[in-house]
Amino acid sequence: MIKYNTGTLVVNTDLQIVDATGGFTQYVPEDKTGTFLGNVKPEDQHIIHEMVEDLADQEKTEICFRLCNKNGRYNWVSAVCERVPSEKSNNIRIYFQDISIIGNEENAEEIDFGTGLLSKKAITDYAREKCMDRNNRIDLCILDVDNFKQINDTKGHSFGDKILREVSEIIRSILGNDGKAGRIGGDELMLVIDRAEDKTKLRSYLKPIREGIENLYRDANGYPLVTASIGSANFPLFVDDYESLFNLADMMLYRAKSRGKNRYVMYNPDIHGQIVDGVLKEESKVVQDTTPQDKMKMMLGALEGFFGAFEKAVYDILMDILAAYEIDEGYIFLNNLSKSYYGYRRTENTVLSDQNTVSRIVENVADISYVKETSFDKLFNSNGVLVIDLPEMQLKNTEETKRIFTEKGIRHAFFYKMKGFDQNGYLVLYNTRDLSRKFPQQDITDFTYLGKMMEIALKTR
């Protein structure tokens, strides 16, 4: 078994020991209890020097290196290193853990020493074992660091390795004893979460992981330098074997990547399609046409979903808006204005009988980069709301926006500008059909309230 909490020591920036617990002095050879770097394997000493440099401008970092034990053997250890708050010194406190198994080289393969997580074989074997018993409930998640090759190319491989260590530390700290994580590829990690009873609980792990990674580093304008995308699927709720579970989570990762990155996608059969004979059949969600009275039910359901006893996904409520208000297209944009965060459109109504029609709501991707046009942005009111009912007149002083509206046949549009994100987010609703009518004032009021609720929900989830 892996030994945890092996020891703690404090060093200065010259790597001289200032203080050490008994755990350190009992771990290293007796004649080297007064030296730190002398116990580190020579090939790994550059890692220690880089750690000191990193802590010059950050509070904490994590490293893996080989440390000599009493038997004269170098074992892999994982260490959390942090600056000691003091006006008189720049000392560094190091908490280290032995993550190898003395005398058992075979088990040492369980650790990926670049991250301190489990190796590909170890995490895969663990997930396979869990999937052999249908009484187990697990969520398998695949996490991919966005644009990792670009990070390596522009910041260097040393920085890339550091990112992987820090991402791994975030995952470990949030999962705790509720799951395991391992490295399955260069920048690809697998999480097996054991104690997520439902999607709300699963979200309580994935959301802080995503946000923690997003907040690791930011550029001069406050934009994140490092983000991650995550896809997840549940066993045995949706599939009954490891291969199908992994493939389904991998498909959700692809959806997260293709929809703008820096997000997690939890498999939902109502949104992503049913699984037939182990194959995901991506189908559109069918929603029955609604009457005006359903708008009140929809608003109450949105309030309960956002802030009540149960947590309803933002994308579900966006689809409900399209159905209840007979909107042709609806989108939410966050950070990336060239690709919608969520997006849907309604197809033409299909008449099933004299009293029953349905419209199919399908996923769609849109671009609203035109909102950055200065003459267009000035059209928003003080509440961050813009309603376009007469595009020919209202957009006469814009160029790009007017062109887009004409090309796409947008007759009526509602915009709500959400604040507090890296870039302003937007709720955008379009009507494009010939028979579409001007938005009633009550609908505009409803859309404004819904936009504000989405803004709050997206900030807090």
C-alpha positions as a Markdown table, in Angstrom:
| # | Residue | x | y | z |
|---|---|---|---|---|
| 1 | Met | 0.0 | 0.0 | 0.0 |
| 2 | Ile | 1.1 | 3.6 | -0.6 |
| 3 | Lys | 2.6 | 5.4 | 2.5 |
| 4 | Tyr | 1.0 | 8.8 | 3.1 |
| 5 | Asn | 2.1 | 11.7 | 5.3 |
| 6 | Thr | 5.7 | 10.5 | 5.4 |
| 7 | Gly | 7.2 | 13.7 | 6.7 |
| 8 | Thr | 7.5 | 17.5 | 6.7 |
| 9 | Leu | 10.4 | 19.8 | 6.6 |
| 10 | Val | 11.1 | 23.5 | 6.2 |
| 11 | Val | 14.0 | 24.8 | 4.0 |
| 12 | Asn | 15.2 | 28.2 | 2.9 |
| 13 | Thr | 15.7 | 29.3 | -0.6 |
| 14 | Asp | 19.2 | 27.9 | -0.6 |
| 15 | Leu | 17.6 | 24.5 | 0.3 |
| 16 | Gln | 19.2 | 24.4 | 3.7 |
| 17 | Ile | 17.0 | 22.6 | 6.3 |
| 18 | Val | 15.5 | 25.1 | 8.8 |
| 19 | Asp | 13.2 | 22.6 | 10.6 |
| 20 | Ala | 12.1 | 19.0 | 10.1 |
| 21 | Thr | 9.7 | 16.6 | 11.6 |
| 22 | Gly | 10.7 | 13.2 | 12.9 |
| 23 | Gly | 9.1 | 11.7 | 9.8 |
| 24 | Phe | 11.9 | 13.2 | 7.7 |
| 25 | Thr | 14.8 | 12.2 | 10.0 |
| 26 | Gln | 13.4 | 8.7 | 10.3 |
| 27 | Tyr | 13.0 | 8.3 | 6.6 |
| 28 | Val | 16.5 | 9.4 | 5.3 |
| 29 | Pro | 19.8 | 7.9 | 6.2 |
| 30 | Glu | 21.1 | 8.8 | 9.6 |
| 31 | Asp | 24.2 | 10.5 | 8.3 |
| 32 | Lys | 22.1 | 12.8 | 6.0 |
| 33 | Thr | 19.4 | 14.0 | 8.4 |
| 34 | Gly | 20.8 | 17.5 | 8.2 |
| 35 | Thr | 20.7 | 17.9 | 4.4 |
| 36 | Phe | 17.8 | 17.9 | 2.0 |
| 37 | Leu | 19.2 | 18.2 | -1.5 |
| 38 | Gly | 21.9 | 15.6 | -0.6 |
| 39 | Asn | 19.0 | 13.0 | -0.2 |
| 40 | Val | 17.5 | 13.8 | -3.6 |
| 41 | Lys | 18.6 | 11.7 | -6.6 |
| 42 | Pro | 21.0 | 13.8 | -8.7 |
| 43 | Glu | 18.9 | 13.4 | -11.8 |
| 44 | Asp | 15.9 | 15.0 | -10.0 |
| 45 | Gln | 17.6 | 17.9 | -8.2 |
| 46 | His | 16.7 | 20.3 | -11.0 |
| 47 | Ile | 13.0 | 19.7 | -10.1 |
| 48 | Ile | 13.8 | 21.1 | -6.6 |
| 49 | His | 15.5 | 24.2 | -8.0 |
| 50 | Glu | 12.6 | 24.8 | -10.3 |
| 51 | Met | 10.2 | 24.5 | -7.4 |
| 52 | Val | 12.1 | 27.3 | -5.6 |
| 53 | Glu | 11.8 | 29.5 | -8.7 |
| 54 | Asp | 8.0 | 28.7 | -9.0 |
| 55 | Leu | 7.4 | 29.7 | -5.4 |
| 56 | Ala | 8.8 | 33.1 | -6.1 |
| 57 | Asp | 5.5 | 34.2 | -7.7 |
| 58 | Gln | 3.0 | 31.6 | -6.4 |
| 59 | Glu | 1.9 | 30.3 | -3.0 |
| 60 | Lys | 1.9 | 26.5 | -3.6 |
| 61 | Thr | 3.1 | 23.9 | -6.1 |
| 62 | Glu | 3.4 | 20.1 | -6.2 |
| 63 | Ile | 6.3 | 18.0 | -7.4 |
| 64 | Cys | 7.4 | 14.4 | -7.7 |
| 65 | Phe | 11.0 | 13.3 | -7.2 |
| 66 | Arg | 13.1 | 10.5 | -5.9 |
| 67 | Leu | 14.3 | 10.6 | -2.2 |
| 68 | Cys | 16.9 | 8.4 | -0.5 |
| 69 | Asn | 15.5 | 6.2 | 2.3 |
| 70 | Lys | 17.3 | 4.6 | 5.2 |
| 71 | Asn | 18.1 | 1.6 | 3.1 |
| 72 | Gly | 20.0 | 3.8 | 0.6 |
| 73 | Arg | 17.3 | 3.2 | -1.9 |
| 74 | Tyr | 15.7 | 6.1 | -3.9 |
| 75 | Asn | 11.9 | 6.0 | -3.7 |
| 76 | Trp | 9.5 | 8.2 | -5.6 |
| 77 | Val | 7.8 | 10.8 | -3.4 |
| 78 | Ser | 5.1 | 13.3 | -4.1 |
| 79 | Ala | 5.5 | 16.7 | -2.3 |
| 80 | Val | 3.3 | 19.7 | -1.7 |
| 81 | Cys | 5.5 | 22.7 | -1.4 |
| 82 | Glu | 4.3 | 26.1 | -0.1 |
| 83 | Arg | 5.8 | 29.4 | 1.0 |
| 84 | Val | 5.8 | 30.0 | 4.7 |
| 85 | Pro | 4.2 | 33.4 | 5.4 |
| 86 | Ser | 6.9 | 35.5 | 7.1 |
| 87 | Glu | 8.2 | 39.0 | 6.9 |
| 88 | Lys | 11.7 | 37.9 | 7.9 |
| 89 | Ser | 12.3 | 34.9 | 5.6 |
| 90 | Asn | 11.3 | 33.2 | 2.3 |
| 91 | Asn | 11.2 | 29.7 | 3.8 |
| 92 | Ile | 9.4 | 26.8 | 2.1 |
| 93 | Arg | 7.5 | 24.1 | 3.8 |
| 94 | Ile | 7.5 | 20.7 | 2.1 |
| 95 | Tyr | 5.0 | 17.9 | 2.9 |
| 96 | Phe | 6.2 | 14.7 | 1.2 |
| 97 | Gln | 4.6 | 11.3 | 0.7 |
| 98 | Asp | 6.2 | 8.0 | -0.2 |
| 99 | Ile | 4.3 | 6.9 | -3.3 |
| 100 | Ser | 6.4 | 3.8 | -4.1 |
| 101 | Ile | 6.4 | 0.4 | -2.4 |
| 102 | Ile | 9.7 | -0.7 | -1.0 |
| 103 | Gly | 10.7 | -4.2 | -2.1 |
| 104 | Asn | 7.8 | -4.5 | -4.6 |
| 105 | Glu | 8.8 | -3.2 | -8.0 |
| 106 | Glu | 5.8 | -4.6 | -9.6 |
| 107 | Asn | 3.4 | -2.5 | -7.5 |
| 108 | Ala | 5.5 | 0.6 | -8.1 |
| 109 | Glu | 4.1 | 0.6 | -11.6 |
| 110 | Glu | 0.8 | 1.7 | -10.1 |
| 111 | Ile | 2.0 | 5.3 | -10.0 |
| 112 | Asp | 2.4 | 7.7 | -12.8 |
| 113 | Phe | 5.4 | 9.7 | -11.5 |
| 114 | Gly | 4.8 | 12.7 | -13.8 |
| 115 | Thr | 1.6 | 13.5 | -12.0 |
| 116 | Gly | 1.5 | 11.4 | -8.8 |
| 117 | Leu | -1.8 | 9.8 | -10.0 |
| 118 | Leu | -2.4 | 6.2 | -10.8 |
| 119 | Ser | -0.8 | 4.8 | -14.0 |
| 120 | Lys | -2.9 | 4.0 | -17.0 |
| 121 | Lys | -2.9 | 0.3 | -16.2 |
| 122 | Ala | -3.8 | 0.9 | -12.5 |
| 123 | Ile | -6.7 | 3.2 | -13.1 |
| 124 | Thr | -8.0 | 1.1 | -16.0 |
| 125 | Asp | -7.9 | -2.1 | -13.9 |
| 126 | Tyr | -9.7 | -0.3 | -11.1 |
| 127 | Ala | -12.5 | 0.9 | -13.5 |
| 128 | Arg | -12.8 | -2.6 | -15.0 |
| 129 | Glu | -13.1 | -4.2 | -11.6 |
| 130 | Lys | -15.8 | -1.7 | -10.6 |
| 131 | Cys | -17.8 | -2.6 | -13.8 |
| 132 | Met | -17.8 | -6.3 | -13.0 |
| 133 | Asp | -20.4 | -5.7 | -10.3 |
| 134 | Arg | -23.7 | -4.0 | -11.2 |
| 135 | Asn | -24.2 | -3.2 | -7.6 |
| 136 | Asn | -21.4 | -0.6 | -7.9 |
| 137 | Arg | -22.4 | 2.8 | -9.2 |
| 138 | Ile | -19.5 | 4.9 | -10.7 |
| 139 | Asp | -19.1 | 7.9 | -12.9 |
| 140 | Leu | -16.2 | 7.5 | -15.3 |
| 141 | Cys | -14.9 | 10.9 | -16.4 |
| 142 | Ile | -12.2 | 11.6 | -19.0 |
| 143 | Leu | -10.4 | 15.0 | -18.6 |
| 144 | Asp | -8.3 | 16.6 | -21.3 |
| 145 | Val | -6.2 | 19.7 | -20.8 |
| 146 | Asp | -7.3 | 22.1 | -23.6 |
| 147 | Asn | -4.7 | 23.1 | -26.2 |
| 148 | Phe | -1.9 | 21.3 | -24.3 |
| 149 | Lys | 0.3 | 21.1 | -27.3 |
| 150 | Gln | 0.1 | 24.8 | -27.7 |
| 151 | Ile | 1.1 | 25.2 | -24.0 |
| 152 | Asn | 4.1 | 23.0 | -24.6 |
| 153 | Asp | 5.1 | 24.8 | -27.8 |
| 154 | Thr | 4.8 | 28.4 | -26.4 |
| 155 | Lys | 5.6 | 27.9 | -22.7 |
| 156 | Gly | 8.0 | 24.9 | -22.9 |
| 157 | His | 7.6 | 21.3 | -21.8 |
| 158 | Ser | 8.8 | 22.1 | -18.3 |
| 159 | Phe | 5.8 | 24.4 | -17.9 |
| 160 | Gly | 3.5 | 21.7 | -19.4 |
| 161 | Asp | 4.8 | 19.1 | -16.9 |
| 162 | Lys | 4.1 | 21.6 | -14.1 |
| 163 | Ile | 0.5 | 22.1 | -15.4 |
| 164 | Leu | -0.1 | 18.4 | -15.3 |
| 165 | Arg | 1.1 | 18.2 | -11.7 |
| 166 | Glu | -1.0 | 21.1 | -10.6 |
| 167 | Val | -4.1 | 19.8 | -12.4 |
| 168 | Ser | -3.5 | 16.4 | -10.7 |
| 169 | Glu | -3.3 | 18.1 | -7.3 |
| 170 | Ile | -6.6 | 19.9 | -7.9 |
| 171 | Ile | -8.3 | 16.6 | -8.8 |
| 172 | Arg | -6.8 | 14.8 | -5.8 |
| 173 | Ser | -7.9 | 17.5 | -3.4 |
| 174 | Ile | -11.4 | 17.6 | -4.7 |
| 175 | Leu | -12.0 | 13.8 | -5.0 |
| 176 | Gly | -10.5 | 13.0 | -1.6 |
| 177 | Asn | -11.6 | 9.5 | -0.7 |
| 178 | Asp | -14.6 | 9.6 | -3.1 |
| 179 | Gly | -12.8 | 8.3 | -6.1 |
| 180 | Lys | -9.5 | 7.6 | -7.9 |
| 181 | Ala | -7.7 | 9.3 | -10.8 |
| 182 | Gly | -5.0 | 8.2 | -13.2 |
| 183 | Arg | -3.1 | 9.4 | -16.3 |
| 184 | Ile | -4.1 | 7.5 | -19.5 |
| 185 | Gly | -2.3 | 9.6 | -22.0 |
| 186 | Gly | -0.1 | 12.7 | -22.4 |
| 187 | Asp | -2.5 | 15.3 | -21.1 |
| 188 | Glu | -5.5 | 13.0 | -20.7 |
| 189 | Leu | -6.7 | 11.8 | -17.2 |
| 190 | Met | -9.4 | 9.4 | -16.1 |
| 191 | Leu | -11.5 | 9.9 | -13.0 |
| 192 | Val | -13.5 | 7.1 | -11.4 |
| 193 | Ile | -16.0 | 8.7 | -8.9 |
| 194 | Asp | -17.6 | 6.3 | -6.5 |
| 195 | Arg | -20.0 | 8.4 | -4.5 |
| 196 | Ala | -22.0 | 10.6 | -6.8 |
| 197 | Glu | -25.6 | 9.5 | -6.2 |
| 198 | Asp | -26.9 | 11.8 | -9.0 |
| 199 | Lys | -25.9 | 14.5 | -11.4 |
| 200 | Thr | -26.2 | 17.2 | -8.8 |
| 201 | Lys | -23.6 | 15.4 | -6.7 |
| 202 | Leu | -21.4 | 14.6 | -9.7 |
| 203 | Arg | -21.5 | 18.3 | -10.6 |
| 204 | Ser | -20.2 | 19.1 | -7.1 |
| 205 | Tyr | -16.9 | 17.4 | -8.2 |
| 206 | Leu | -16.7 | 18.4 | -11.8 |
| 207 | Lys | -17.5 | 22.1 | -11.3 |
| 208 | Pro | -14.7 | 22.9 | -8.8 |
| 209 | Ile | -12.2 | 20.8 | -10.8 |
| 210 | Arg | -13.0 | 22.8 | -14.0 |
| 211 | Glu | -13.0 | 26.1 | -12.2 |
| 212 | Gly | -9.8 | 25.3 | -10.2 |
| 213 | Ile | -8.0 | 24.5 | -13.5 |
| 214 | Glu | -9.4 | 27.6 | -15.1 |
| 215 | Asn | -8.0 | 29.8 | -12.3 |
| 216 | Leu | -4.5 | 28.3 | -12.2 |
| 217 | Tyr | -3.0 | 30.9 | -14.6 |
| 218 | Arg | -4.4 | 34.0 | -16.3 |
| 219 | Asp | -2.9 | 36.4 | -18.8 |
| 220 | Ala | -2.6 | 40.2 | -18.4 |
| 221 | Asn | -6.2 | 40.6 | -19.5 |
| 222 | Gly | -7.5 | 38.1 | -17.0 |
| 223 | Tyr | -8.2 | 35.4 | -19.5 |
| 224 | Pro | -7.4 | 31.8 | -18.4 |
| 225 | Leu | -4.2 | 30.3 | -19.8 |
| 226 | Val | -5.1 | 26.7 | -18.9 |
| 227 | Thr | -8.6 | 25.1 | -19.1 |
| 228 | Ala | -9.9 | 21.6 | -19.3 |
| 229 | Ser | -12.7 | 19.7 | -20.9 |
| 230 | Ile | -14.4 | 16.7 | -19.3 |
| 231 | Gly | -16.8 | 14.0 | -20.5 |
| 232 | Ser | -18.6 | 11.7 | -18.1 |
| 233 | Ala | -20.9 | 8.7 | -18.2 |
| 234 | Asn | -22.5 | 6.5 | -15.5 |
| 235 | Phe | -22.3 | 2.7 | -14.8 |
| 236 | Pro | -24.6 | 0.8 | -14.6 |
| 237 | Leu | -27.3 | 3.5 | -15.3 |
| 238 | Phe | -26.6 | 3.8 | -19.0 |
| 239 | Val | -24.1 | 1.0 | -19.9 |
| 240 | Asp | -23.2 | -2.4 | -18.4 |
| 241 | Asp | -19.5 | -2.9 | -19.3 |
| 242 | Tyr | -16.2 | -1.0 | -19.1 |
| 243 | Glu | -15.6 | -0.6 | -22.8 |
| 244 | Ser | -19.0 | 0.9 | -23.4 |
| 245 | Leu | -18.6 | 3.2 | -20.4 |
| 246 | Phe | -15.3 | 4.5 | -21.5 |
| 247 | Asn | -16.5 | 5.0 | -25.1 |
| 248 | Leu | -19.5 | 6.9 | -23.9 |
| 249 | Ala | -17.5 | 9.2 | -21.7 |
| 250 | Asp | -15.0 | 9.8 | -24.5 |
| 251 | Met | -17.9 | 10.8 | -26.8 |
| 252 | Met | -19.0 | 13.3 | -24.1 |
| 253 | Leu | -15.5 | 14.6 | -24.0 |
| 254 | Tyr | -15.6 | 15.2 | -27.7 |
| 255 | Arg | -18.8 | 17.1 | -27.3 |
| 256 | Ala | -17.2 | 19.3 | -24.6 |
| 257 | Lys | -14.3 | 20.0 | -26.9 |
| 258 | Ser | -16.4 | 20.7 | -30.0 |
| 259 | Arg | -18.7 | 23.1 | -28.1 |
| 260 | Gly | -16.0 | 25.5 | -27.1 |
| 261 | Lys | -13.9 | 23.6 | -24.5 |
| 262 | Asn | -13.5 | 24.6 | -20.8 |
| 263 | Arg | -16.7 | 22.7 | -19.8 |
| 264 | Tyr | -17.9 | 19.3 | -18.7 |
| 265 | Val | -20.6 | 17.3 | -20.4 |
| 266 | Met | -22.5 | 14.6 | -18.4 |
| 267 | Tyr | -24.2 | 12.1 | -20.6 |
| 268 | Asn | -28.0 | 12.6 | -20.8 |
| 269 | Pro | -30.0 | 10.3 | -23.1 |
| 270 | Asp | -32.7 | 13.0 | -23.6 |
| 271 | Ile | -30.1 | 15.4 | -25.0 |
| 272 | His | -27.4 | 13.2 | -26.5 |
| 273 | Gly | -29.4 | 10.3 | -27.8 |
| 274 | Gln | -30.2 | 6.7 | -26.8 |
| 275 | Ile | -27.8 | 3.8 | -26.6 |
| 276 | Val | -28.9 | 1.0 | -28.9 |
| 277 | Asp | -26.8 | -2.2 | -28.9 |
| 278 | Gly | -24.0 | -0.4 | -27.3 |
| 279 | Val | -24.0 | 2.4 | -29.9 |
| 280 | Leu | -25.0 | 6.0 | -29.2 |
| 281 | Lys | -27.8 | 6.9 | -31.6 |
| 282 | Glu | -27.7 | 10.7 | -31.6 |
| 283 | Glu | -31.3 | 11.8 | -32.0 |
| 284 | Ser | -33.1 | 15.1 | -31.6 |
| 285 | Lys | -35.2 | 15.8 | -28.6 |
| 286 | Val | -38.9 | 15.9 | -29.5 |
| 287 | Val | -41.0 | 18.4 | -27.5 |
| 288 | Gln | -44.8 | 18.7 | -27.8 |
| 289 | Asp | -46.0 | 22.2 | -28.8 |
| 290 | Thr | -47.3 | 24.2 | -25.9 |
| 291 | Thr | -50.1 | 26.7 | -25.3 |
| 292 | Pro | -49.6 | 30.2 | -23.8 |
| 293 | Gln | -50.7 | 29.0 | -20.4 |
| 294 | Asp | -47.6 | 26.7 | -20.3 |
| 295 | Lys | -45.4 | 29.8 | -20.1 |
| 296 | Met | -46.4 | 30.3 | -16.4 |
| 297 | Lys | -45.6 | 26.7 | -15.7 |
| 298 | Met | -42.3 | 27.1 | -17.5 |
| 299 | Met | -41.3 | 30.2 | -15.5 |
| 300 | Leu | -42.2 | 28.5 | -12.2 |
| 301 | Gly | -40.3 | 25.4 | -13.3 |
| 302 | Ala | -37.2 | 27.5 | -14.2 |
| 303 | Leu | -37.3 | 29.2 | -10.7 |
| 304 | Glu | -37.5 | 25.9 | -9.0 |
| 305 | Gly | -34.9 | 24.4 | -11.3 |
| 306 | Phe | -32.4 | 27.2 | -10.8 |
| 307 | Phe | -32.9 | 28.0 | -7.1 |
| 308 | Gly | -35.3 | 25.4 | -5.6 |
| 309 | Ala | -34.9 | 21.9 | -4.1 |
| 310 | Phe | -33.7 | 20.3 | -7.3 |
| 311 | Glu | -31.2 | 21.6 | -9.8 |
| 312 | Lys | -32.2 | 21.7 | -13.4 |
| 313 | Ala | -29.6 | 22.1 | -16.1 |
| 314 | Val | -29.5 | 25.4 | -17.9 |
| 315 | Tyr | -29.6 | 23.6 | -21.3 |
| 316 | Asp | -32.9 | 21.9 | -20.3 |
| 317 | Ile | -34.5 | 25.3 | -19.4 |
| 318 | Leu | -33.2 | 26.8 | -22.7 |
| 319 | Met | -35.1 | 24.1 | -24.6 |
| 320 | Asp | -38.2 | 24.7 | -22.5 |
| 321 | Ile | -38.0 | 28.4 | -23.5 |
| 322 | Leu | -38.0 | 27.4 | -27.2 |
| 323 | Ala | -41.0 | 25.1 | -26.7 |
| 324 | Ala | -43.1 | 27.3 | -24.5 |
| 325 | Tyr | -42.6 | 30.6 | -26.4 |
| 326 | Glu | -42.3 | 29.0 | -29.8 |
| 327 | Ile | -38.9 | 30.5 | -30.4 |
| 328 | Asp | -37.1 | 29.3 | -33.5 |
| 329 | Glu | -33.5 | 29.4 | -32.2 |
| 330 | Gly | -32.0 | 29.9 | -28.8 |
| 331 | Tyr | -28.3 | 30.2 | -27.7 |
| 332 | Ile | -26.2 | 30.9 | -24.7 |
| 333 | Phe | -22.7 | 32.3 | -25.3 |
| 334 | Leu | -19.9 | 32.4 | -22.6 |
| 335 | Asn | -16.4 | 33.6 | -23.2 |
| 336 | Asn | -16.3 | 32.4 | -26.9 |
| 337 | Leu | -18.6 | 34.5 | -29.0 |
| 338 | Ser | -17.7 | 32.6 | -32.2 |
| 339 | Lys | -19.3 | 29.4 | -30.9 |
| 340 | Ser | -22.4 | 29.0 | -28.7 |
| 341 | Tyr | -22.0 | 27.3 | -25.3 |
| 342 | Tyr | -25.5 | 25.9 | -25.6 |
| 343 | Gly | -27.5 | 26.1 | -28.8 |
| 344 | Tyr | -30.8 | 24.7 | -30.1 |
| 345 | Arg | -33.3 | 25.3 | -33.0 |
| 346 | Arg | -36.8 | 24.2 | -33.6 |
| 347 | Thr | -37.7 | 22.4 | -36.8 |
| 348 | Glu | -41.0 | 22.9 | -38.6 |
| 349 | Asn | -44.1 | 21.6 | -36.8 |
| 350 | Thr | -45.2 | 18.1 | -37.6 |
| 351 | Val | -49.0 | 17.5 | -37.4 |
| 352 | Leu | -49.7 | 14.1 | -35.8 |
| 353 | Ser | -53.5 | 14.7 | -35.6 |
| 354 | Asp | -56.1 | 17.4 | -35.6 |
| 355 | Gln | -55.2 | 18.3 | -32.0 |
| 356 | Asn | -51.6 | 17.2 | -31.6 |
| 357 | Thr | -48.5 | 18.6 | -33.3 |
| 358 | Val | -44.9 | 18.3 | -32.3 |
| 359 | Ser | -41.8 | 20.3 | -33.1 |
| 360 | Arg | -38.3 | 18.7 | -33.0 |
| 361 | Ile | -35.7 | 20.6 | -31.0 |
| 362 | Val | -32.2 | 19.9 | -32.3 |
| 363 | Glu | -28.7 | 21.0 | -31.1 |
| 364 | Asn | -27.3 | 23.9 | -33.2 |
| 365 | Val | -24.1 | 26.0 | -33.1 |
| 366 | Ala | -24.1 | 29.8 | -33.8 |
| 367 | Asp | -21.7 | 32.7 | -34.0 |
| 368 | Ile | -22.5 | 36.2 | -32.6 |
| 369 | Ser | -19.1 | 37.8 | -33.0 |
| 370 | Tyr | -21.0 | 40.7 | -34.5 |
| 371 | Val | -22.1 | 41.9 | -31.0 |
| 372 | Lys | -18.6 | 43.4 | -30.7 |
| 373 | Glu | -19.5 | 45.9 | -33.4 |
| 374 | Thr | -19.5 | 49.2 | -31.5 |
| 375 | Ser | -22.6 | 50.6 | -33.3 |
| 376 | Phe | -24.5 | 47.4 | -32.4 |
| 377 | Asp | -23.4 | 47.3 | -28.7 |
| 378 | Lys | -24.7 | 50.8 | -28.2 |
| 379 | Leu | -28.3 | 49.5 | -28.9 |
| 380 | Phe | -28.5 | 47.7 | -25.5 |
| 381 | Asn | -30.4 | 49.4 | -22.8 |
| 382 | Ser | -29.2 | 49.9 | -19.2 |
| 383 | Asn | -30.5 | 46.5 | -18.2 |
| 384 | Gly | -28.4 | 44.8 | -20.8 |
| 385 | Val | -31.4 | 44.0 | -23.0 |
| 386 | Leu | -31.9 | 44.5 | -26.7 |
| 387 | Val | -35.0 | 43.6 | -28.7 |
| 388 | Ile | -34.8 | 43.7 | -32.5 |
| 389 | Asp | -38.3 | 43.8 | -34.2 |
| 390 | Leu | -37.5 | 45.9 | -37.2 |
| 391 | Pro | -34.0 | 44.9 | -38.3 |
| 392 | Glu | -34.1 | 47.1 | -41.4 |
| 393 | Met | -34.5 | 50.2 | -39.3 |
| 394 | Gln | -32.8 | 49.3 | -36.1 |
| 395 | Leu | -29.7 | 47.9 | -37.7 |
| 396 | Lys | -29.3 | 50.6 | -40.4 |
| 397 | Asn | -26.1 | 52.0 | -38.8 |
| 398 | Thr | -24.4 | 48.6 | -38.5 |
| 399 | Glu | -22.7 | 46.7 | -41.2 |
| 400 | Glu | -21.8 | 43.2 | -40.0 |
| 401 | Thr | -24.9 | 42.7 | -37.9 |
| 402 | Lys | -27.2 | 43.8 | -40.6 |
| 403 | Arg | -25.6 | 41.5 | -43.1 |
| 404 | Ile | -25.9 | 38.5 | -40.7 |
| 405 | Phe | -29.6 | 39.2 | -40.0 |
| 406 | Thr | -30.3 | 39.4 | -43.7 |
| 407 | Glu | -28.4 | 36.2 | -44.6 |
| 408 | Lys | -29.9 | 34.2 | -41.8 |
| 409 | Gly | -33.4 | 35.6 | -42.2 |
| 410 | Ile | -33.6 | 36.7 | -38.6 |
| 411 | Arg | -36.9 | 38.7 | -38.3 |
| 412 | His | -37.0 | 39.2 | -34.5 |
| 413 | Ala | -34.3 | 38.8 | -31.9 |
| 414 | Phe | -33.9 | 39.2 | -28.1 |
| 415 | Phe | -30.5 | 39.7 | -26.5 |
| 416 | Tyr | -29.6 | 39.6 | -22.8 |
| 417 | Lys | -26.1 | 40.5 | -21.8 |
| 418 | Met | -24.8 | 38.5 | -18.9 |
| 419 | Lys | -21.9 | 40.2 | -16.9 |
| 420 | Gly | -19.2 | 38.8 | -14.7 |
| 421 | Phe | -17.6 | 36.3 | -17.1 |
| 422 | Asp | -14.2 | 36.6 | -18.8 |
| 423 | Gln | -16.1 | 38.1 | -21.6 |
| 424 | Asn | -19.8 | 39.1 | -21.4 |
| 425 | Gly | -22.1 | 36.2 | -21.9 |
| 426 | Tyr | -25.3 | 36.4 | -23.9 |
| 427 | Leu | -28.7 | 34.8 | -24.0 |
| 428 | Val | -29.9 | 35.1 | -27.6 |
| 429 | Leu | -33.3 | 34.2 | -29.0 |
| 430 | Tyr | -34.2 | 34.4 | -32.7 |
| 431 | Asn | -37.4 | 34.0 | -34.7 |
| 432 | Thr | -36.7 | 33.4 | -38.4 |
| 433 | Arg | -40.0 | 32.0 | -39.8 |
| 434 | Asp | -42.2 | 34.0 | -42.2 |
| 435 | Leu | -45.1 | 33.8 | -39.7 |
| 436 | Ser | -43.1 | 34.8 | -36.7 |
| 437 | Arg | -44.5 | 37.8 | -34.9 |
| 438 | Lys | -43.2 | 40.6 | -32.8 |
| 439 | Phe | -42.3 | 39.6 | -29.2 |
| 440 | Pro | -45.1 | 40.6 | -26.8 |
| 441 | Gln | -44.0 | 42.9 | -23.9 |
| 442 | Gln | -44.8 | 40.2 | -21.4 |
| 443 | Asp | -42.5 | 37.7 | -23.2 |
| 444 | Ile | -39.7 | 40.3 | -23.2 |
| 445 | Thr | -40.1 | 40.7 | -19.5 |
| 446 | Asp | -40.0 | 36.9 | -19.0 |
| 447 | Phe | -36.9 | 36.6 | -21.2 |
| 448 | Thr | -35.2 | 39.3 | -19.1 |
| 449 | Tyr | -36.0 | 37.5 | -15.9 |
| 450 | Leu | -34.9 | 34.2 | -17.4 |
| 451 | Gly | -31.6 | 35.7 | -18.6 |
| 452 | Lys | -30.8 | 37.1 | -15.2 |
| 453 | Met | -31.6 | 33.7 | -13.6 |
| 454 | Met | -29.3 | 32.0 | -16.1 |
| 455 | Glu | -26.6 | 34.5 | -15.4 |
| 456 | Ile | -26.8 | 33.8 | -11.6 |
| 457 | Ala | -27.0 | 30.0 | -12.2 |
| 458 | Leu | -24.0 | 29.9 | -14.5 |
| 459 | Lys | -21.9 | 31.9 | -12.1 |
| 460 | Thr | -22.7 | 29.7 | -9.1 |
| 461 | Arg | -22.7 | 26.2 | -10.6 |
